[in-house]
Amino acid sequence: MELSGKQILIAEDNKANQFVIKQLLKKVNIAPVFANNGQEVIDLYKSNYSQWDLVFMDCKMPVIDGYQATETIRQFEQDNGLERGTIVGLSANAFTGSTNEALASGMDDYLTKPIEREKMMQLLGKFLN
């Protein structure tokens, strides 16, 4: 699976989680860009939407949560006739209701924290190949 050079935007406000994700992606030659809150991820996405191969979206963030940020991005794509980007939710909450809420907001998939390397690699393979 060739992932080197893929552009991944990660909405994650927790520095420890950022470090873990960065280390996992470093192993497959991906240097992610981090946003620290929902507004930041919206701004980064809109400013260069065609650059992003995938967005990991923390569901619980300051300013704007991941669900609202995803809905805003989906509206932006629709309003501008853009191809839908891939957004994968991230949350410490493993309940089915959380997964349903993530998918209802427009996310394509959902990954629970702490992130397991194998599950992350499966998702990257699913969406980036």
C-alpha positions as CSV (number, residue, x, y, z in Angstrom):
1,M,0.0,0.0,0.0
2,E,1.7,3.2,-1.2
3,L,0.7,6.1,1.0
4,S,3.8,8.3,0.8
5,G,3.0,11.9,0.0
6,K,-0.7,11.7,0.8
7,Q,-2.1,14.9,2.3
8,I,-4.0,14.3,5.5
9,L,-5.6,17.0,7.6
10,I,-6.2,16.1,11.2
11,A,-8.6,18.0,13.5
12,E,-7.3,17.1,17.0
13,D,-6.9,19.4,20.0
14,N,-5.1,17.0,22.3
15,K,-1.3,17.3,21.9
16,A,-0.7,13.7,23.1
17,N,-3.2,12.3,20.5
18,Q,-1.5,14.5,17.9
19,F,1.9,13.0,18.8
20,V,0.5,9.4,18.6
21,I,-1.2,10.0,15.2
22,K,1.9,11.7,13.8
23,Q,4.1,8.7,14.8
24,L,1.7,6.3,13.2
25,L,1.6,8.2,10.0
26,K,5.4,8.8,9.9
27,K,5.8,5.1,9.5
28,V,4.1,5.3,6.1
29,N,5.7,8.6,5.1
30,I,2.8,10.9,5.7
31,A,3.4,14.2,7.4
32,P,-0.1,15.3,8.5
33,V,-1.3,18.9,9.0
34,F,-3.0,19.5,12.4
35,A,-5.9,21.8,13.2
36,N,-6.6,22.5,16.9
37,N,-10.3,23.2,16.7
38,G,-13.3,22.9,14.4
39,Q,-13.0,26.4,13.0
40,E,-9.4,25.8,12.1
41,V,-10.1,22.6,10.2
42,I,-12.9,24.3,8.3
43,D,-10.7,27.2,7.3
44,L,-7.8,24.9,6.3
45,Y,-10.1,22.7,4.3
46,K,-11.8,25.5,2.4
47,S,-8.6,27.4,1.7
48,N,-7.2,24.4,-0.3
49,Y,-9.9,21.7,-0.5
50,S,-8.3,19.8,-3.5
51,Q,-5.1,19.3,-1.5
52,W,-6.6,16.9,1.1
53,D,-6.7,13.2,0.5
54,L,-8.4,12.5,3.8
55,V,-9.5,14.4,7.0
56,F,-9.5,12.8,10.4
57,M,-12.0,14.7,12.5
58,D,-12.1,14.6,16.3
59,C,-15.7,14.7,17.3
60,K,-15.2,16.7,20.5
61,M,-13.2,19.9,19.9
62,P,-13.3,23.5,21.1
63,V,-14.9,26.3,19.2
64,I,-16.8,24.1,16.8
65,D,-17.2,20.3,17.4
66,G,-16.3,17.7,14.7
67,Y,-20.0,17.0,13.8
68,Q,-20.7,20.7,13.1
69,A,-17.4,21.1,11.3
70,T,-18.2,18.1,9.0
71,E,-21.7,19.5,8.3
72,T,-20.1,22.9,7.4
73,I,-17.5,21.2,5.1
74,R,-20.2,19.1,3.4
75,Q,-22.3,22.3,2.8
76,F,-19.3,24.0,1.4
77,E,-18.7,21.1,-1.0
78,Q,-22.3,21.1,-2.1
79,D,-22.5,24.9,-2.5
80,N,-19.4,24.9,-4.7
81,G,-20.2,21.7,-6.7
82,L,-17.1,20.0,-5.3
83,E,-16.4,16.3,-5.1
84,R,-17.0,15.0,-1.6
85,G,-13.8,14.6,0.4
86,T,-13.2,11.7,2.8
87,I,-13.8,12.5,6.5
88,V,-13.2,10.0,9.2
89,G,-14.4,10.7,12.7
90,L,-12.2,10.2,15.7
91,S,-13.6,9.8,19.2
92,A,-13.0,8.1,22.5
93,N,-16.6,7.1,22.5
94,A,-17.2,3.6,21.1
95,F,-21.0,3.5,21.5
96,T,-23.1,2.8,18.4
97,G,-25.0,6.1,18.9
98,S,-21.7,8.0,18.4
99,T,-21.0,6.1,15.2
100,N,-24.5,6.9,13.9
101,E,-24.1,10.6,14.9
102,A,-20.8,10.7,13.0
103,L,-22.2,9.2,9.9
104,A,-25.4,11.4,10.1
105,S,-23.2,14.5,10.2
106,G,-21.6,13.4,6.9
107,M,-18.5,11.5,8.0
108,D,-17.5,8.5,5.9
109,D,-16.3,6.3,8.7
110,Y,-15.4,6.4,12.4
111,L,-12.3,5.4,14.4
112,T,-12.2,5.1,18.2
113,K,-9.4,6.4,20.4
114,P,-6.9,5.3,21.5
115,I,-6.1,4.7,17.8
116,E,-4.9,1.2,17.0
117,R,-2.3,1.2,14.2
118,E,-3.9,-1.8,12.4
119,K,-7.4,-0.1,12.3
120,M,-5.9,3.2,11.1
121,M,-4.0,1.4,8.3
122,Q,-7.1,-0.5,7.2
123,L,-9.0,2.8,6.9
124,L,-6.1,4.5,5.0
125,G,-6.1,1.5,2.6
126,K,-9.8,1.7,2.2
127,F,-9.9,5.4,1.3
128,L,-6.5,6.1,-0.2
129,N,-6.0,3.3,-2.6
